[in-house]
Amino acid sequence: MSRAPLMALQAFVLAARTGNLSRAAAQMNLTVSALSHQIRGLEERLGRRLFERGPRGVAPTADGSRLLDLIGVPLESIEHALQQYHAPRHNALTVSLMPSMASGWLVPRLPRFVARHPQIELSLQSNGALVDFDREPVDLAMRYGPGQWPGVQAEHLFDEWLTPVASPALLQRLGRPKLHELGQWPLLGDPSGSWKEWFELYGGQPPRRFVTHFSDREALQRAASEGLGVAMIRLTMARPLLDNGMLVTLFDERMRSQYQHYLVYPPRMRGQAAFEAFRDWMLEEARVYAAAEQRANAPKVKAPAPAAKKRARR
C-alpha cells in the first residue's frame, strides 16, 4: 500500500468529530464537495464504509469509530508539533464570526479600519462554530454568549437587545398591535425562550400555539420578513433588515438579552501589532455602537430576571 493519505485522514477525523461536513470543510478551507471526495477516496482505499449519512449530518460507522480511535490522537500530535514552525503573519489576521454579525455589524464598519490600517490583511471566516485556537488557523473571534470560555480571553464589546418585529406587509394586513394584544397575533419562534421572558416582563397572554419554530435565527428573520408572523429578534443581528425596511419594530419596548457580544482570542495574540491594532479599533467601534444603542433603548428597557445558568451561545 502507498503512503498514508494525510489530507483524507484529516478530513475523516474532522468530519467524525464535528458530525458535519460543512463545518469540517470550513476548518480545512475546502468545499464540501472536495472534502467528500477525500473521504470517498479513503473509503475506497480501505474497502470500508466509514460514515452513516443522515439528514442532520454524518456519524462514524463501527469501522469509522475504530479508525478514529487509532488515528485521532496521533494526527493531533502532528498538528501540535508543526504549529511551532508556522511562519508568523505580522500583517495578517483571520477573524471568525457568525455570518449575521459579519454582514450586519462588522463589514459595514470595516472601511474605517482599512483606511486607518491599509497594511493589515484581514480574512473573515463566517462560521457559527466555536473556534479551537490551538487547532484552527484563526487569530480571534467575535462571539455571543456569557463571556466565559475556557483557555481564551473574552473582552466585552456590547450588550444585545431583543424586541418583536414584523414585515410591513403583515402590518398592512392586520394593523399594528397594542402591547397587551401581542399574544393574539401569529408569533414565530420558541415559546419557552425569549418569548416567555417577554410576556413575563411586559404582560399579555401568550398564544396557545406558535405558528412555527426555527432552530436557525436567520431562517426566523427571513420568515418574519416574508410576512409569516411576528418574530422576537436580536436587534444587532437584524439591523440590515430593519434599515432596508423589510422588518419593522412593533414597540418602543426593548428587552436586554442575558448574553452579550465579546471579542475572543488566545492569550498568545497579545502584543502582536496587527492584533493590537484590530483589537483597539474593535473596542472603539463597540463603544460608539453601545452608546448609540443605549440612547435609543433607554426609555423603555427591561432585563429578564436572572435564570438558571444556560449553555454558552456562539
C-alpha positions in Angstrom: 0.0 0.0 0.0 1.3 3.5 -0.8 1.9 6.2 1.7 -0.9 7.3 4.0 -3.2 9.9 2.6 -2.8 12.5 5.3 -5.3 15.0 3.9 -8.0 12.4 3.6 -7.3 11.2 7.1 -7.6 14.8 8.4 -10.8 15.2 6.6 -12.1 12.0 8.1 -11.2 13.0 11.6 -12.7 16.5 11.4 -15.9 15.1 9.9 -16.2 12.4 12.5 -15.6 14.8 15.4 -17.9 17.6 14.1 -20.6 15.3 12.6 -21.0 18.0 9.9 -19.3 18.0 6.5 -19.8 21.8 6.0 -18.1 22.6 9.3 -15.2 20.2 8.7 -14.8 21.6 5.2 -14.7 25.1 6.5 -11.9 24.2 9.0 -9.8 22.7 6.2 -10.6 25.6 3.8 -12.2 23.2 1.3 -15.5 23.0 -0.4 -17.9 20.3 0.9 -17.5 18.5 -2.5 -13.7 18.4 -2.2 -13.9 17.1 1.4 -16.5 14.5 0.4 -14.1 13.4 -2.4 -11.3 12.9 0.1 -13.5 10.8 2.4 -14.8 8.7 -0.6 -11.2 8.1 -1.7 -10.3 6.9 1.8 -13.3 4.6 2.0 -12.3 3.1 -1.4 -8.7 2.7 -0.3 -9.7 0.9 2.9 -12.6 -1.0 1.3 -14.9 0.0 4.2 -17.7 2.5 4.7 -16.7 5.0 7.3 -19.8 7.1 7.8 -23.5 6.8 8.0 -25.1 9.9 6.3 -28.3 11.3 7.7 -30.4 14.4 7.4 -28.6 16.1 10.4 -25.1 15.2 9.4 -22.8 12.2 9.5 -21.8 9.7 12.1 -19.0 7.1 12.0 -19.8 3.5 11.4 -18.3 0.8 13.6 -15.3 0.7 11.2 -15.1 4.5 11.3 -15.1 4.6 15.1 -12.2 2.1 15.2 -10.2 4.2 12.7 -10.9 7.4 14.7 -9.6 5.7 17.9 -6.5 4.7 16.1 -5.5 7.9 14.2 -7.3 10.8 16.0 -4.7 11.3 18.7 -1.6 10.8 16.5 -2.9 13.3 14.0 -3.5 15.9 16.7 0.1 15.3 18.0 1.5 16.0 14.5 -0.6 19.2 14.2 0.6 20.5 17.6 4.2 19.7 16.7 4.0 21.6 13.4 2.4 24.7 14.9 5.7 26.0 16.3 7.1 26.1 12.7 4.2 28.2 11.3 5.6 31.4 9.9 4.2 34.4 11.8 1.9 36.6 9.7 2.8 40.0 11.1 0.3 42.0 9.0 -2.5 39.4 8.5 -5.4 38.4 10.8 -8.1 35.7 10.5 -11.3 36.6 12.2 -14.1 34.1 12.9 -17.7 35.3 13.5 -21.3 34.4 12.7 -22.5 35.3 9.2 -25.2 37.5 10.5 -22.7 39.5 12.6 -20.3 39.7 9.6 -22.9 41.2 7.3 -24.9 43.1 10.0 -22.2 44.7 12.1 -18.6 44.2 11.2 -18.5 44.5 7.4 -20.3 47.9 7.3 -17.6 49.3 9.6 -14.6 47.7 8.0 -13.8 50.5 5.6 -12.9 52.7 8.6 -10.4 50.0 9.7 -8.9 49.6 6.2 -8.5 53.3 5.9 -6.7 53.5 9.2 -4.5 50.3 8.7 -4.2 49.6 5.0 -1.2 47.4 5.6 -3.2 44.8 7.6 -4.8 42.0 5.6 -8.0 40.6 7.1 -9.6 37.3 6.4 -13.2 36.8 7.7 -14.5 33.3 8.4 -18.2 33.3 8.6 -18.8 30.4 10.9 -21.1 29.8 13.9 -19.0 27.1 15.4 -16.8 27.8 18.4 -13.1 28.1 17.5 -10.4 25.8 18.7 -7.5 28.3 18.6 -5.0 25.5 19.1 -6.0 23.6 16.1 -7.5 26.1 13.6 -5.7 28.9 11.7 -7.9 31.6 13.4 -6.5 34.6 15.4 -9.6 36.0 17.1 -13.3 35.6 17.1 -16.5 37.6 17.7 -18.9 35.6 19.8 -22.3 35.9 21.5 -22.6 34.2 24.9 -22.0 34.5 28.7 -18.3 35.6 28.2 -16.8 32.6 30.0 -14.9 30.2 27.7 -12.0 28.1 28.9 -8.5 28.9 27.7 -9.3 32.2 26.0 -9.5 35.9 26.7 -13.0 37.4 26.3 -13.5 41.2 26.2 -17.0 42.6 26.3 -18.0 44.5 23.2 -21.6 45.4 23.7 -25.0 44.2 25.0 -27.7 42.7 22.9 -31.3 43.8 22.8 -34.4 41.9 21.8 -37.8 43.2 20.5 -40.7 41.9 18.4 -40.7 42.7 14.7 -42.9 42.1 11.7 -43.0 42.8 7.9 -44.7 45.9 6.6 -47.0 43.6 4.6 -48.2 41.8 7.8 -48.9 45.2 9.5 -50.8 46.4 6.4 -52.9 43.2 6.5 -53.5 43.0 10.3 -52.9 46.5 11.6 -50.5 47.3 14.4 -51.0 45.5 17.8 -51.0 47.1 21.2 -48.5 45.7 23.7 -51.1 43.6 25.6 -52.6 42.3 22.3 -49.4 40.6 21.0 -50.5 37.1 22.1 -53.4 37.3 19.7 -51.0 37.6 16.7 -49.2 34.9 14.8 -45.9 34.5 16.6 -42.8 32.7 15.4 -40.1 31.1 17.5 -39.7 29.2 20.7 -42.4 29.8 23.3 -40.1 28.7 26.2 -37.3 31.1 25.3 -37.2 34.9 24.8 -41.0 35.0 24.1 -41.6 33.6 27.6 -39.4 36.3 29.1 -41.1 39.0 27.1 -44.6 38.1 28.3 -43.3 37.9 31.9 -41.8 41.4 31.6 -44.4 43.3 29.6 -47.6 41.3 30.3 -50.2 39.9 28.0 -51.3 36.4 27.4 -49.1 34.2 25.2 -50.8 32.3 22.4 -51.8 28.6 22.8 -49.6 27.7 19.9 -46.9 29.4 17.9 -47.1 29.4 14.1 -43.6 27.9 13.5 -40.4 27.1 15.5 -37.0 27.7 14.0 -33.6 26.3 15.0 -31.9 28.9 12.8 -32.3 32.6 13.6 -31.6 33.7 10.0 -34.5 31.5 8.9 -36.6 33.0 11.6 -35.8 36.6 10.4 -36.5 35.5 6.8 -39.9 34.1 7.7 -40.8 37.3 9.5 -39.7 39.4 6.5 -41.9 37.3 4.3 -45.0 38.0 6.4 -45.4 34.7 8.1 -45.7 36.2 11.6 -44.1 38.2 14.4 -40.5 37.3 15.4 -38.5 38.1 18.5 -35.1 39.2 17.1 -31.7 40.4 18.3 -31.5 44.0 17.1 -27.8 43.8 16.1 -28.4 40.7 14.1 -31.4 42.0 12.2 -30.1 45.5 11.7 -29.8 45.2 7.8 -33.4 44.1 7.5 -34.6 46.9 9.7 -32.5 49.5 7.9 -33.9 48.5 4.5 -37.5 48.3 5.7 -38.0 44.6 5.3 -38.8 44.4 9.1 -40.3 46.9 11.4 -40.2 47.0 15.2 -43.6 46.9 16.8 -43.0 48.7 20.0 -40.6 51.1 21.7 -40.0 48.5 24.4 -36.8 46.5 24.4 -35.5 43.6 26.4 -31.8 43.2 27.3 -30.5 39.8 26.5 -28.9 37.6 29.1 -26.0 37.1 26.7 -23.6 39.7 25.2 -21.1 40.1 22.4 -17.4 39.5 23.0 -14.1 39.7 21.3 -12.4 36.3 22.0 -8.8 35.4 21.4 -6.0 33.2 22.8 -3.6 35.0 25.2 -0.7 34.5 22.8 -2.1 37.1 20.5 -1.4 40.0 22.9 1.5 42.1 21.9 1.2 41.3 18.2 1.0 44.6 16.3 -1.7 43.7 13.8 -3.9 42.1 16.5 -3.5 45.1 18.9 -4.5 47.5 16.1 -7.6 45.5 15.2 -8.5 45.0 18.9 -8.2 48.7 19.7 -10.3 49.5 16.7 -13.0 46.9 17.5 -13.3 48.2 21.1 -13.6 51.8 19.9 -16.3 50.8 17.4 -18.1 48.8 20.0 -18.1 51.8 22.5 -19.6 54.1 19.9 -22.2 51.5 18.9 -23.1 50.6 22.5 -23.6 54.3 23.4 -25.9 54.8 20.4 -27.9 51.7 21.4 -28.1 52.8 25.0 -29.6 56.1 24.0 -32.0 54.5 21.6 -33.2 51.9 24.1 -33.0 53.9 27.3 -36.7 55.0 27.6 -38.4 51.6 27.9 -35.9 48.9 28.6 -36.3 45.9 30.9 -34.0 43.0 31.6 -35.2 39.5 32.3 -34.8 38.2 35.8 -31.6 36.1 36.3 -32.3 32.5 35.4 -30.5 29.2 35.9 -27.2 29.1 34.1 -27.6 28.2 30.4 -25.3 26.8 27.9 -22.9 29.2 26.2 -24.0 30.5 22.9 -21.9 31.4 20.0 
